[in-house]
């Protein structure tokens, strides 16, 4: 098999989203991309995670979505992942889940405001929510248009995908990403945790204010970018 390393990373990411409690049943998927080879890899559709093997991961040409390795059908969300890879060239892995707190915000069609430093460590501002898809977007090429509406959201709000590594699709749920499949899993977990924290914050204090902008910038910049100093060199 030509893409064993990519398939192993994507298999592990799919196992990790279950282990982290982000997925119930088969409600989720993870993917990765090898841009030098021009391919992406993703979980096959509807396969139980405890039965999933690295060799089951499906490899497709990034440019046209044609399956080039694997005997199973790719996830039905593949066109969304592919669209994001084509339009967010900085990212190397994507995770989609139906984790309960993030889904609650998506169903409420509300962005998750940055209320504290936990959020600011990973997201340089609120986690946005897309507009609802229009009837014709759902009727034809639904998953492709899900990717389009995410990219539209980021372009409209002038957001950078590595500064805001996740989004809520209105009425649907979260998509997260990162430089690698492993990092996409981490960002998916953080998105779910800050969604839970924000909900509890508003239950305790419905008029809670967003974190001060200068504190947000400090926490984000100390972990990201040229001036980062968090962790070890």
C-alpha positions as CSV (number, residue, x, y, z in Angstrom):
1,X,0.0,0.0,0.0
2,X,1.4,3.3,-1.1
3,X,-0.1,5.5,1.7
4,X,0.4,3.5,4.8
5,X,1.6,6.4,7.0
6,X,-1.3,8.6,6.0
7,X,-3.8,5.8,6.5
8,X,-2.4,5.0,9.9
9,X,-2.6,8.6,11.1
10,X,-6.2,8.9,9.9
11,X,-7.1,5.6,11.5
12,X,-5.6,6.8,14.8
13,X,-7.5,10.1,14.6
14,X,-10.8,8.2,14.1
15,X,-10.0,6.0,17.1
16,X,-9.0,9.1,19.2
17,X,-12.3,10.9,18.6
18,X,-14.1,7.9,20.1
19,X,-11.6,7.6,23.0
20,X,-12.0,11.3,23.8
21,X,-15.8,10.9,24.0
22,X,-16.6,13.0,20.9
23,X,-18.4,10.3,19.0
24,X,-21.3,8.0,19.7
25,X,-22.3,5.2,17.4
26,X,-20.8,6.2,14.0
27,X,-21.6,9.9,14.3
28,X,-18.3,11.3,13.1
29,X,-15.2,11.0,11.0
30,X,-11.6,12.1,10.7
31,X,-9.5,12.6,7.6
32,X,-6.0,13.6,6.6
33,X,-4.2,14.9,3.5
34,X,-0.9,14.4,1.8
35,X,-0.6,17.5,-0.3
36,X,2.7,16.4,-2.0
37,X,1.0,13.3,-3.2
38,X,-2.3,15.1,-4.0
39,X,-4.4,12.7,-2.0
40,X,-6.7,12.6,1.1
41,X,-7.7,9.7,3.3
42,X,-10.9,9.3,5.3
43,X,-12.9,6.9,7.3
44,X,-15.3,4.6,5.3
45,X,-19.0,5.2,5.6
46,X,-20.9,3.7,8.4
47,X,-18.2,1.3,9.8
48,X,-18.2,0.8,13.5
49,X,-15.1,2.2,15.1
50,X,-14.2,-1.0,17.0
51,X,-14.2,-2.8,13.7
52,X,-12.2,-0.2,11.8
53,X,-8.7,-1.2,10.6
54,X,-6.0,1.0,9.1
55,X,-6.3,-0.8,5.8
56,X,-10.0,0.1,5.7
57,X,-9.2,3.8,5.4
58,X,-10.1,5.1,1.9
59,X,-7.6,7.1,-0.1
60,X,-8.9,9.5,-2.8
61,X,-7.4,11.9,-5.3
62,X,-7.7,15.4,-3.8
63,X,-8.4,17.1,-7.2
64,X,-11.3,15.0,-8.3
65,X,-12.4,12.8,-5.4
66,X,-11.7,9.5,-7.2
67,X,-11.0,6.6,-5.0
68,X,-7.5,5.2,-5.6
69,X,-7.1,2.9,-2.6
70,X,-9.6,1.0,-0.6
71,X,-12.6,-1.3,-1.3
72,X,-15.1,0.5,0.9
73,X,-17.2,3.6,0.2
74,X,-15.7,6.8,1.8
75,X,-17.6,8.7,4.4
76,X,-20.6,10.6,3.1
77,X,-19.0,13.7,4.5
78,X,-16.0,13.3,2.2
79,X,-17.1,16.1,-0.2
80,X,-17.1,18.5,2.8
81,X,-13.6,17.5,3.8
82,X,-12.3,17.7,0.3
83,X,-13.8,21.1,-0.3
84,X,-12.1,22.4,2.9
85,X,-8.7,20.9,1.9
86,X,-9.0,22.6,-1.5
87,X,-9.8,26.0,0.0
88,X,-7.9,25.9,3.3
89,X,-4.4,25.0,2.1
90,X,-2.9,25.4,5.5
91,X,-4.7,22.5,7.1
92,X,-3.7,18.8,7.1
93,X,-6.4,17.1,9.0
94,X,-10.2,17.5,9.6
95,X,-12.5,16.1,12.3
96,X,-16.3,16.1,12.1
97,X,-18.4,15.0,15.1
98,X,-21.8,15.3,16.7
99,X,-20.4,16.0,20.2
100,X,-23.3,17.1,22.3
101,X,-22.4,20.6,23.6
102,X,-21.0,21.8,20.2
103,X,-24.2,20.4,18.5
104,X,-26.3,22.3,21.1
105,X,-24.7,25.6,20.0
106,X,-25.0,24.6,16.3
107,X,-28.7,23.8,16.8
108,X,-29.2,27.1,18.6
109,X,-27.4,28.7,15.6
110,X,-25.3,30.7,17.9
111,X,-21.5,31.3,17.7
112,X,-19.6,30.4,20.8
113,X,-18.2,33.6,22.3
114,X,-14.7,33.7,23.8
115,X,-15.5,34.0,27.5
116,X,-12.2,32.9,29.0
117,X,-8.6,32.0,28.5
118,X,-9.2,28.3,27.8
119,X,-11.0,29.3,24.7
120,X,-8.4,32.0,23.8
121,X,-5.5,29.5,24.0
122,X,-6.9,27.8,20.9
123,X,-9.3,30.1,19.1
124,X,-8.5,33.8,18.3
125,X,-12.1,34.9,18.8
126,X,-15.6,33.4,18.8
127,X,-16.2,30.1,17.1
128,X,-18.5,31.0,14.2
129,X,-21.7,29.4,13.0
130,X,-22.5,29.2,9.3
131,X,-25.7,30.4,7.7
132,X,-28.3,27.6,7.1
133,X,-28.1,25.9,3.8
134,X,-30.7,26.9,1.2
135,X,-33.2,24.3,-0.1
136,X,-31.3,23.8,-3.5
137,X,-28.0,23.4,-1.6
138,X,-29.5,20.5,0.4
139,X,-31.3,18.9,-2.5
140,X,-28.2,18.5,-4.7
141,X,-24.6,18.0,-3.6
142,X,-25.5,18.6,0.0
143,X,-22.1,17.6,1.5
144,X,-20.3,19.7,-1.1
145,X,-22.4,22.7,-0.2
146,X,-21.7,22.1,3.5
147,X,-18.1,22.7,2.7
148,X,-18.9,25.7,0.6
149,X,-21.0,27.3,3.4
150,X,-18.1,26.9,5.8
151,X,-15.6,28.5,3.5
152,X,-18.2,31.3,2.8
153,X,-18.5,31.9,6.5
154,X,-14.7,32.3,6.9
155,X,-14.4,34.6,3.8
156,X,-17.3,36.8,4.9
157,X,-16.0,37.2,8.4
158,X,-12.3,37.4,7.3
159,X,-11.2,34.5,9.5
160,X,-8.0,32.5,9.2
161,X,-8.5,28.8,9.5
162,X,-5.5,28.2,11.7
163,X,-6.5,31.1,14.0
164,X,-10.1,29.8,14.2
165,X,-9.6,26.0,13.7
166,X,-13.3,25.1,13.8
167,X,-16.8,26.0,12.9
168,X,-20.4,25.2,13.7
169,X,-22.6,24.3,10.8
170,X,-26.0,25.6,11.6
171,X,-28.4,22.9,12.6
172,X,-25.8,20.3,12.1
173,X,-22.6,20.2,14.2
174,X,-18.9,21.0,14.5
175,X,-16.1,20.7,12.0
176,X,-12.5,21.2,13.3
177,X,-9.2,21.0,11.7
178,X,-5.4,21.5,12.2
179,X,-2.1,21.0,10.6
180,X,-2.3,17.3,11.1
181,X,-5.1,14.8,11.9
182,X,-3.8,14.6,15.4
183,X,-4.0,18.3,15.8
184,X,-7.5,18.3,14.3
185,X,-8.6,15.9,17.1
186,X,-7.1,18.1,19.7
187,X,-9.0,21.1,18.3
188,X,-12.2,19.1,18.1
189,X,-11.9,18.2,21.8
190,X,-11.2,21.9,22.8
191,X,-14.2,23.1,20.8
192,X,-16.4,20.6,22.6
193,X,-15.0,21.6,26.0
194,X,-15.3,25.4,25.5
195,X,-18.9,24.8,24.2
196,X,-19.7,23.1,27.5
197,X,-17.9,25.8,29.6
198,X,-19.7,28.6,27.7
199,X,-23.1,27.0,28.3
200,X,-22.5,26.6,32.0
201,X,-21.1,30.1,32.2
202,X,-24.4,31.5,30.8
203,X,-26.4,29.3,33.1
204,X,-24.6,30.8,36.0
205,X,-24.5,34.3,34.6
206,X,-26.7,35.0,31.6
207,X,-25.1,38.4,31.1
208,X,-21.5,37.2,31.2
209,X,-19.2,39.4,29.1
210,X,-16.7,38.2,26.5
211,X,-13.1,38.0,27.6
212,X,-11.2,41.3,27.2
213,X,-9.6,41.6,23.8
214,X,-6.1,42.2,25.1
215,X,-6.3,39.1,27.3
216,X,-7.5,37.0,24.4
217,X,-4.6,38.3,22.2
218,X,-2.1,37.6,24.9
219,X,-3.2,34.0,25.4
220,X,-3.5,33.2,21.8
221,X,-0.2,34.8,20.8
222,X,1.8,33.1,23.6
223,X,0.9,29.7,22.0
224,X,0.8,30.6,18.3
225,X,2.9,32.5,15.8
226,X,6.4,33.9,15.8
227,X,6.2,35.3,19.3
228,X,4.9,32.1,21.0
229,X,6.7,31.2,24.2
230,X,4.5,28.5,25.7
231,X,6.1,25.1,26.1
232,X,9.6,23.9,25.3
233,X,11.7,24.8,22.3
